[in-house]
Amino acid sequence: MTRIFDDERLTLLQGESLAILRTLPDGFVDTVLTDPPYSSGGVTMAARQADPAQKYQQSNTKRTYPAMLGDNRDQRSFTLWATLWLSECWRVAKDGARIMVFTDWRQLPSMTDALQAAGWMWRGVVTWHKPSARPSLGDFKRDAEYVITGSKGKPIMHSRKCPPGVYSHSVNTARKIHLTEKPVALLENLLDITAPGGLVLDPFAGSGSTGVACLNTGRRYLGIELSKEYHQRACERLAAHQQAVGS
């Protein structure tokens, strides 16, 4: 485990998420918000195990990104793997903590099974509508991904808001630094129901988008990223953003 970025509000660890999660203490995290590798992008096994750069972007895209690690599991191993790290997230979370996990339509059944097998109470699915999604010739446009929501037992209510179940945010491809990066504005929307000032755990930090959303909304952030390249990018991004917002 390499700890490069660490201060009172932001901690970003580099290493394998399950191994690091097992070193963390019980019951100290207020929220889990994460975007794990989907091991998706196709119907057949060969398609799922293809290079993520081929699976998750259009063939005429010229921009390249560092390799995504851990995105080639088959269906059974994906569900088992997800259950293991979700169980550790349940252990390190406080009673009443919220969890929100991104997935796509192919892995939605497996991920909801894994969430419940790990001990979480499944509370629903939030839809992220992507206006910029590529069309499917002769088929319905796959312009949505999903956020599975749950809680550790009865959830603690932190807001009197009634947020929607569908959010529409486009991906800014010119600015993103990770192949499957989620919009910061979407992450901020999801944090609306979580503990103000609370600690948000993200076992799959990627480019640090959730960390940026935490800085913007006054929350603390604990991220884990396997890729050394993405970890470095996330550290640089968070340091620059922290300086820009003056926190």
C-alpha positions as CSV (number, residue, x, y, z in Angstrom):
1,M,0.0,0.0,0.0
2,T,1.3,3.4,-1.0
3,R,0.0,6.5,0.7
4,I,0.9,9.5,-1.3
5,F,-1.8,12.1,-0.8
6,D,-3.0,12.6,2.8
7,D,-4.3,15.5,4.8
8,E,-7.3,16.3,7.0
9,R,-9.9,16.2,4.2
10,L,-8.3,14.0,1.5
11,T,-6.6,10.6,1.7
12,L,-5.8,8.7,-1.5
13,L,-4.2,5.3,-1.2
14,Q,-2.6,3.3,-4.0
15,G,-3.0,-0.4,-4.0
16,E,-5.6,-3.3,-4.4
17,S,-8.9,-2.2,-2.8
18,L,-9.8,-5.5,-1.1
19,A,-6.4,-5.8,0.6
20,I,-6.5,-2.2,1.8
21,L,-10.1,-2.3,2.9
22,R,-9.2,-5.3,5.2
23,T,-6.7,-3.1,7.0
24,L,-9.2,-0.4,7.9
25,P,-11.0,-0.2,11.3
26,D,-14.6,-1.1,11.9
27,G,-17.4,1.4,11.7
28,F,-15.8,4.8,10.8
29,V,-17.1,5.6,7.3
30,D,-20.3,7.7,6.8
31,T,-20.9,7.0,3.1
32,V,-19.6,4.6,0.4
33,L,-19.8,6.1,-3.1
34,T,-17.8,4.3,-5.8
35,D,-17.6,3.4,-9.5
36,P,-16.0,-0.1,-9.7
37,P,-14.8,-1.8,-12.9
38,Y,-17.9,-3.2,-14.6
39,S,-16.3,-6.2,-16.4
40,S,-19.0,-5.5,-19.0
41,G,-19.1,-3.9,-22.4
42,G,-20.3,-7.0,-24.3
43,V,-22.6,-10.0,-24.4
44,T,-20.1,-12.7,-25.0
45,M,-17.1,-13.7,-22.9
46,A,-14.6,-12.5,-25.6
47,A,-16.3,-9.1,-25.7
48,R,-16.2,-8.7,-22.0
49,Q,-12.5,-9.5,-21.8
50,A,-11.5,-7.1,-24.5
51,D,-9.4,-4.1,-23.9
52,P,-11.6,-1.5,-22.0
53,A,-10.4,1.1,-24.5
54,Q,-12.2,-0.9,-27.2
55,K,-15.3,-1.7,-25.1
56,Y,-16.1,1.7,-23.6
57,Q,-15.3,4.3,-26.3
58,Q,-16.1,4.8,-30.0
59,S,-13.7,3.4,-32.5
60,N,-13.0,6.8,-34.0
61,T,-11.9,8.3,-30.7
62,K,-8.4,9.4,-30.9
63,R,-7.7,10.2,-27.2
64,T,-5.9,7.5,-25.2
65,Y,-6.0,6.7,-21.5
66,P,-3.9,4.6,-19.1
67,A,-5.0,1.0,-18.9
68,M,-8.0,0.1,-16.7
69,L,-7.1,-2.7,-14.3
70,G,-9.5,-5.5,-13.1
71,D,-12.1,-5.2,-15.9
72,N,-12.0,-8.7,-17.3
73,R,-13.8,-10.9,-14.8
74,D,-16.4,-13.4,-16.0
75,Q,-19.9,-13.3,-14.5
76,R,-19.4,-15.7,-11.5
77,S,-16.0,-14.3,-10.5
78,F,-17.4,-10.7,-10.8
79,T,-20.2,-11.4,-8.4
80,L,-18.0,-13.1,-5.9
81,W,-15.4,-10.4,-6.1
82,A,-18.0,-7.7,-5.7
83,T,-19.5,-9.5,-2.7
84,L,-16.0,-9.6,-1.0
85,W,-15.2,-5.9,-1.3
86,L,-18.8,-4.9,-0.5
87,S,-18.6,-6.9,2.7
88,E,-15.5,-5.0,3.7
89,C,-17.2,-1.7,2.9
90,W,-20.2,-2.9,5.2
91,R,-17.7,-3.6,8.0
92,V,-15.9,-0.3,7.9
93,A,-19.2,1.7,7.6
94,K,-21.1,3.1,10.5
95,D,-24.6,1.9,11.3
96,G,-27.1,3.7,9.1
97,A,-24.4,4.6,6.5
98,R,-25.4,5.0,2.9
99,I,-23.8,3.1,-0.1
100,M,-24.1,4.1,-3.8
101,V,-22.4,1.9,-6.5
102,F,-22.4,2.6,-10.2
103,T,-23.2,-0.2,-12.7
104,D,-24.6,-0.7,-16.2
105,W,-27.6,-2.7,-17.4
106,R,-25.5,-5.9,-17.9
107,Q,-24.2,-6.1,-14.4
108,L,-27.2,-4.6,-12.6
109,P,-28.5,-8.1,-11.5
110,S,-25.1,-9.3,-10.3
111,M,-24.4,-6.1,-8.4
112,T,-27.7,-6.0,-6.6
113,D,-27.2,-9.6,-5.6
114,A,-23.6,-8.9,-4.3
115,L,-24.8,-5.8,-2.4
116,Q,-27.4,-7.8,-0.5
117,A,-25.1,-10.8,0.0
118,A,-22.6,-8.5,1.6
119,G,-25.1,-7.4,4.2
120,W,-26.4,-4.1,2.8
121,M,-30.1,-3.3,2.7
122,W,-30.9,-2.6,-1.0
123,R,-32.9,0.6,-1.2
124,G,-33.3,1.2,-4.9
125,V,-31.7,2.3,-8.2
126,V,-31.0,5.8,-9.4
127,T,-30.8,6.3,-13.1
128,W,-28.1,8.4,-14.8
129,H,-29.3,9.5,-18.2
130,K,-26.4,10.2,-20.6
131,P,-27.6,12.5,-23.4
132,S,-24.2,12.1,-25.1
133,A,-24.3,8.3,-25.3
134,R,-23.7,6.7,-28.7
135,P,-26.7,5.4,-30.6
136,S,-27.4,1.7,-31.3
137,L,-28.4,1.1,-35.0
138,G,-31.8,-0.6,-35.1
139,D,-32.1,-0.9,-31.3
140,F,-32.9,1.3,-28.3
141,K,-30.3,3.8,-27.4
142,R,-28.3,2.6,-24.3
143,D,-28.2,6.1,-22.8
144,A,-28.4,5.2,-19.1
145,E,-26.2,3.8,-16.3
146,Y,-27.4,3.1,-12.8
147,V,-26.5,3.8,-9.2
148,I,-27.5,1.0,-6.8
149,T,-28.4,2.5,-3.4
150,G,-28.4,0.8,0.0
151,S,-27.8,1.3,3.7
152,K,-26.2,-0.5,6.6
153,G,-29.4,-1.3,8.5
154,K,-32.0,1.5,8.8
155,P,-30.5,4.6,7.0
156,I,-29.8,7.8,8.9
157,M,-31.6,10.7,7.3
158,H,-29.5,13.8,6.8
159,S,-31.7,15.9,4.6
160,R,-35.3,17.0,4.2
161,K,-34.9,17.2,0.4
162,C,-36.7,14.8,-1.9
163,P,-34.2,14.3,-4.7
164,P,-35.2,12.8,-8.0
165,G,-34.5,9.2,-9.1
166,V,-33.2,10.2,-12.5
167,Y,-30.3,12.7,-13.3
168,S,-29.3,13.9,-16.7
169,H,-25.6,14.8,-17.1
170,S,-23.4,14.7,-20.2
171,V,-19.8,13.5,-20.2
172,N,-17.3,16.2,-21.1
173,T,-15.0,14.0,-23.2
174,A,-12.6,16.9,-23.8
175,R,-11.9,17.3,-20.1
176,K,-12.1,13.8,-18.7
177,I,-8.8,12.0,-17.7
178,H,-10.2,8.5,-17.1
179,L,-11.9,6.3,-19.7
180,T,-15.1,5.8,-17.6
181,E,-15.0,9.1,-15.6
182,K,-18.4,10.2,-14.1
183,P,-19.5,13.9,-14.1
184,V,-18.6,15.7,-10.9
185,A,-22.1,17.4,-10.9
186,L,-23.7,13.9,-10.8
187,L,-21.6,12.9,-7.9
188,E,-22.5,16.1,-6.1
189,N,-26.2,15.3,-6.7
190,L,-25.7,11.8,-5.1
191,L,-24.0,13.3,-2.0
192,D,-27.0,15.4,-1.3
193,I,-28.5,12.7,1.0
194,T,-25.3,11.9,2.8
195,A,-23.9,13.2,6.1
196,P,-22.7,16.8,5.9
197,G,-19.0,16.9,6.6
198,G,-18.9,13.1,6.7
199,L,-16.2,10.7,5.5
200,V,-16.9,9.2,2.0
201,L,-15.1,6.0,1.1
202,D,-14.4,5.3,-2.6
203,P,-12.6,2.0,-3.1
204,F,-12.2,2.6,-6.9
205,A,-11.0,6.2,-7.1
206,G,-10.0,6.4,-10.8
207,S,-9.2,10.0,-11.6
208,G,-10.5,11.3,-8.2
209,S,-13.9,12.7,-9.4
210,T,-15.6,11.7,-6.1
211,G,-12.8,13.4,-4.2
212,V,-13.5,16.6,-6.2
213,A,-17.2,16.3,-5.4
214,C,-16.4,15.9,-1.7
215,L,-14.3,19.0,-1.7
216,N,-17.1,21.0,-3.4
217,T,-19.7,19.8,-0.9
218,G,-17.7,20.0,2.3
219,R,-17.2,16.3,2.9
220,R,-14.0,14.3,3.6
221,Y,-12.7,11.7,1.2
222,L,-10.9,8.4,1.5
223,G,-10.0,6.9,-1.9
224,I,-8.2,3.8,-3.1
225,E,-6.9,3.3,-6.6
226,L,-5.0,0.2,-8.0
227,S,-3.4,1.9,-11.0
228,K,-0.3,3.8,-10.2
229,E,-0.9,6.0,-13.2
230,Y,-4.4,6.9,-12.3
231,H,-3.5,7.3,-8.7
232,Q,-0.9,9.9,-9.7
233,R,-3.4,11.7,-11.9
234,A,-5.9,11.8,-9.1
235,C,-3.4,13.1,-6.6
236,E,-2.4,15.9,-9.0
237,R,-6.1,16.7,-9.8
238,L,-7.1,16.8,-6.1
239,A,-4.1,18.9,-5.1
240,A,-4.9,21.4,-7.9
241,H,-8.6,21.6,-7.1
242,Q,-7.9,22.0,-3.3
243,Q,-5.7,24.9,-4.0
244,A,-8.2,26.4,-6.4
245,V,-11.1,26.3,-3.9
246,G,-8.8,27.5,-1.1
247,S,-9.5,24.7,1.3
